[in-house]
Each structure stands twice: as C-alpha cells, then as structure tokens.
C-alpha cells in the first residue's frame, strides 16, 4: 500500500476584506500518495493555487489540518515549516522565481547548499545537463529565454531530491511548443526520481497526462472529478 505523503482534513482558507470574510477554500479533504501524479484544475479564482501553497507549507490554513509526511504543518511555526519544505518539497512557479543575481548553476546549487551537501556544484551541473542546459551554467536569468529559465527552475526543484514536487502553472508563461517540452521534462524527471507530482494547471490536456485530476469550484473539491485514467 502506498504511503500518504500529503493530506488535508477540513481545510479552510478565509481572508478578511472590506466587504467581509472571503472564503477561498471550504472544507477541503484529500490524500495524495507516494509516487502519484495529480493535477489540480479549476477556473481562475477557484482556490487551486491557494490550496497548492497550503499543501506545500508556503501558506497557512485558517482551519483544518495539513500533513506533509509525518509533519503536521498546521502546528508548526514558519521556521519549522521552512525546515519541512527544505527536507521534502520542491516548487516550480509560473514566473520561474529565479534569483537574478545568481547564475543558472548558482540558482540550482542554492537549495543543495542550504541542506549542507558538499556536492552541490556537481549535483547542480548534472541536473542542468539533464534539462539540456549544460552550456548555460554561467548564464544569468536575464540572458535566458523563458523556456530556459523554467528548465533552470525545474532543475532547482529537483536538486534537493524532494519527496513532493509542487508545480503552479509551470507552462503558463510559455508558448505552446516550449510548454510541451517543459511538460515532458517534468514527467520524465518525476519518473526518474520517483517524486510525487502535484500540479495546478488550466491545461486540460496536461491534466489528462496525470494519474488523477482534482477539480475545484468555488473553494470546494468536486466529488465527481477526482479520478482520471492515465492517457500517456
């Protein structure tokens, strides 16, 4: 039986506005098992990106319980959540989120160095070669195309050998052809490293490549759209 690596129980996210309380997530219950590929889909404003951030420990829930492996993220302070993220989580953002002052190699080395690994440079170089950027190690983000920047971001996400990789619209800022290459790269590395993949996307074709789809509408999971056959 596969181990549950991420779970949510009765999770709510409510923010206060001038017009009153705004409910972003309402009673979210889910479990994601080791090695799964899961797509989270829904219209803009449905709460899917907020859910991803809470599951990854980047944000906190207003109520409910979120677990990442053996850690109850709900009970942890920011420092402890950051430690849990560093040990278990990789994250790929739509806007790449590379550090402009660091080269591609240095961006990928960073999470490995933060873990105290003395082989950071060789690991980063190997990952950048796997994503086709062996000749771009010393380039800064401004010298790279959008697709190249996202490949650096993917290499960085895998650098710490995460248990779970969260990806928020990883192809949202890319053209169709480049987006397809990035998608294939994500799935190839996910398979090679045995990582659990949880991805927010508007692209239903991309979602169809995942083993399971979770559809969210107005902050709630739709019970009739939580499973889907693998099509590739």
C-alpha positions as CSV (number, residue, x, y, z in Angstrom):
1,X,0.0,0.0,0.0
2,X,1.4,3.4,-1.0
3,X,2.3,5.8,1.8
4,X,0.3,9.1,2.1
5,X,2.7,11.9,1.6
6,X,0.3,14.9,1.7
7,X,-3.1,15.2,3.2
8,X,-5.7,17.8,4.1
9,X,-8.6,17.5,6.5
10,X,-11.4,20.0,6.6
11,X,-9.1,22.7,5.4
12,X,-10.4,26.2,5.1
13,X,-8.9,29.5,4.0
14,X,-10.7,32.7,4.9
15,X,-9.4,36.2,4.4
16,X,-10.9,39.4,5.7
17,X,-11.8,42.1,3.2
18,X,-13.5,45.4,3.5
19,X,-16.7,43.7,2.3
20,X,-16.4,41.0,4.9
21,X,-14.9,37.5,5.1
22,X,-13.9,36.0,1.8
23,X,-13.9,32.1,1.7
24,X,-11.2,30.9,-0.6
25,X,-11.2,27.2,0.5
26,X,-14.1,25.5,2.1
27,X,-13.8,22.0,3.7
28,X,-11.0,20.5,1.6
29,X,-10.3,16.8,2.3
30,X,-7.8,14.9,0.2
31,X,-4.9,12.5,0.3
32,X,-2.0,12.2,-2.1
33,X,0.1,9.1,-2.1
34,X,3.7,8.5,-2.8
35,X,4.6,8.4,-6.5
36,X,1.2,9.9,-7.7
37,X,0.9,12.5,-10.4
38,X,-2.0,14.7,-9.6
39,X,-3.5,17.7,-11.5
40,X,-5.5,20.4,-9.7
41,X,-7.8,22.2,-12.1
42,X,-10.4,24.9,-11.9
43,X,-11.3,28.3,-13.1
44,X,-9.3,31.4,-12.1
45,X,-10.2,32.3,-8.5
46,X,-11.4,28.8,-7.6
47,X,-8.7,28.4,-4.9
48,X,-6.4,25.9,-6.6
49,X,-3.2,28.0,-6.2
50,X,-4.1,28.8,-2.6
51,X,-4.5,25.0,-2.0
52,X,-1.2,24.3,-3.5
53,X,0.6,26.8,-1.4
54,X,-1.1,25.4,1.8
55,X,-0.2,21.8,0.9
56,X,3.4,22.9,0.3
57,X,3.7,24.8,3.6
58,X,4.1,28.1,1.8
59,X,0.8,29.4,3.2
60,X,-1.3,28.5,6.3
61,X,-4.9,27.4,6.5
62,X,-7.5,29.3,8.6
63,X,-8.8,25.9,9.9
64,X,-8.3,22.2,9.4
65,X,-5.2,20.0,9.4
66,X,-2.5,19.7,6.7
67,X,0.1,16.9,6.9
68,X,3.3,16.5,5.0
69,X,4.6,13.0,5.7
70,X,4.9,12.9,9.5
71,X,4.8,16.6,10.0
72,X,1.6,18.4,11.0
73,X,2.1,21.7,9.2
74,X,-0.8,23.2,11.0
75,X,1.1,23.1,14.3
76,X,4.4,24.3,13.0
77,X,5.7,27.9,13.1
78,X,7.2,29.4,10.0
79,X,10.8,28.3,10.8
80,X,9.7,24.7,11.3
81,X,7.6,24.8,8.1
82,X,10.6,26.1,6.2
83,X,12.6,23.2,7.5
84,X,10.0,20.7,6.4
85,X,9.9,22.3,3.0
86,X,13.6,22.2,2.7
87,X,13.6,18.5,3.5
88,X,10.7,17.3,1.4
89,X,9.4,19.9,-1.0
90,X,10.3,21.2,-4.5
91,X,8.3,24.0,-6.1
92,X,8.1,25.2,-9.7
93,X,6.4,28.6,-10.1
94,X,4.7,30.0,-13.2
95,X,7.0,33.1,-13.0
96,X,10.2,31.0,-12.5
97,X,11.3,32.9,-9.4
98,X,15.0,32.6,-10.1
99,X,17.4,34.9,-8.3
100,X,18.6,37.5,-10.8
101,X,22.0,37.9,-9.2
102,X,22.9,34.2,-9.4
103,X,23.9,32.2,-12.5
104,X,21.9,29.2,-13.6
105,X,24.4,26.9,-11.8
106,X,24.2,29.0,-8.6
107,X,20.4,29.1,-8.6
108,X,20.3,25.3,-8.8
109,X,23.1,24.9,-6.2
110,X,21.3,27.0,-3.6
111,X,18.8,24.5,-2.2
112,X,21.5,21.8,-2.1
113,X,23.9,24.1,-0.3
114,X,21.2,25.1,2.2
115,X,20.9,21.4,3.1
116,X,24.7,21.3,3.8
117,X,25.6,19.0,0.9
118,X,29.2,19.3,-0.1
119,X,28.5,18.0,-3.6
120,X,26.2,20.9,-4.5
121,X,28.1,22.0,-7.6
122,X,28.4,18.6,-9.2
123,X,24.7,17.8,-8.5
124,X,23.6,21.1,-10.0
125,X,25.7,20.6,-13.0
126,X,24.3,17.2,-13.6
127,X,20.7,18.4,-13.3
128,X,21.3,21.3,-15.7
129,X,22.8,18.8,-18.2
130,X,19.6,16.7,-17.8
131,X,17.4,19.6,-18.7
132,X,19.6,20.5,-21.7
133,X,21.4,23.5,-20.2
134,X,25.0,22.2,-19.9
135,X,26.2,25.1,-22.0
136,X,24.3,27.7,-19.9
137,X,25.7,27.1,-16.4
138,X,27.3,30.6,-16.2
139,X,24.3,32.5,-17.7
140,X,22.2,34.8,-15.6
141,X,18.3,34.6,-15.8
142,X,18.2,37.8,-17.9
143,X,20.4,36.0,-20.5
144,X,18.0,33.0,-20.8
145,X,14.7,32.6,-22.6
146,X,11.5,31.9,-20.7
147,X,11.8,28.2,-21.5
148,X,15.4,28.1,-20.4
149,X,14.5,29.9,-17.2
150,X,11.8,27.3,-16.5
151,X,14.2,24.5,-17.1
152,X,16.6,26.0,-14.5
153,X,13.6,26.3,-12.1
154,X,12.8,22.6,-12.7
155,X,16.4,21.6,-12.1
156,X,16.4,23.7,-8.9
157,X,13.2,22.0,-7.7
158,X,14.7,18.5,-8.2
159,X,18.1,19.5,-6.8
160,X,17.1,18.7,-3.2
161,X,15.6,15.3,-4.3
162,X,12.2,16.3,-2.9
163,X,9.5,13.8,-1.8
164,X,6.8,16.0,-3.4
165,X,7.2,18.4,-6.3
166,X,4.5,21.2,-6.5
167,X,4.1,23.0,-9.8
168,X,1.9,26.1,-10.2
169,X,1.0,26.6,-13.9
170,X,4.5,25.6,-15.0
171,X,3.7,26.3,-18.6
172,X,1.6,29.4,-18.1
173,X,4.2,31.9,-19.3
174,X,5.4,29.8,-22.2
175,X,4.4,29.3,-25.8
176,X,2.8,26.0,-26.8
177,X,5.8,24.3,-28.2
178,X,8.1,25.3,-25.3
179,X,5.3,24.4,-22.8
180,X,5.1,20.9,-24.3
181,X,8.9,20.4,-23.8
182,X,8.7,21.6,-20.2
183,X,5.8,19.2,-19.5
184,X,7.7,16.3,-20.9
185,X,10.7,17.2,-18.9
186,X,8.6,17.4,-15.7
187,X,7.2,13.9,-16.3
188,X,10.5,12.4,-17.3
189,X,12.3,13.7,-14.2
190,X,9.3,12.8,-12.0
191,X,9.5,9.2,-13.2
192,X,13.3,9.0,-12.9
193,X,13.4,10.4,-9.4
194,X,10.2,8.7,-8.1
195,X,8.8,12.0,-6.9
196,X,5.2,12.7,-6.2
197,X,4.0,15.4,-8.5
198,X,1.1,17.8,-7.7
199,X,0.4,20.4,-10.4
200,X,-2.0,23.3,-10.8
201,X,-2.9,23.8,-14.4
202,X,-5.5,25.3,-16.7
203,X,-4.4,23.0,-19.5
204,X,-6.8,20.0,-19.6
205,X,-4.5,18.1,-21.9
206,X,-1.7,18.5,-19.4
207,X,-4.0,17.4,-16.6
208,X,-5.0,14.3,-18.6
209,X,-1.4,13.1,-18.5
210,X,-1.6,12.9,-14.7
211,X,-2.8,9.8,-13.0
212,X,-5.5,11.7,-11.1
213,X,-7.3,15.0,-11.5
214,X,-8.8,17.1,-8.7
215,X,-11.3,19.7,-9.8
216,X,-12.0,22.7,-7.6
217,X,-15.0,25.0,-7.9
218,X,-15.5,28.0,-5.5
219,X,-13.1,26.5,-3.0
220,X,-14.6,23.1,-2.9
221,X,-13.4,19.8,-4.5
222,X,-15.9,18.4,-6.9
223,X,-16.5,14.7,-5.9
224,X,-17.2,13.5,-9.4
225,X,-13.9,14.8,-10.9
226,X,-11.3,13.4,-8.6
227,X,-10.1,10.4,-10.6
228,X,-8.9,10.0,-14.1
229,X,-7.2,7.4,-16.2
230,X,-3.6,7.9,-17.3
231,X,-3.6,8.7,-21.0
232,X,0.1,8.8,-21.7
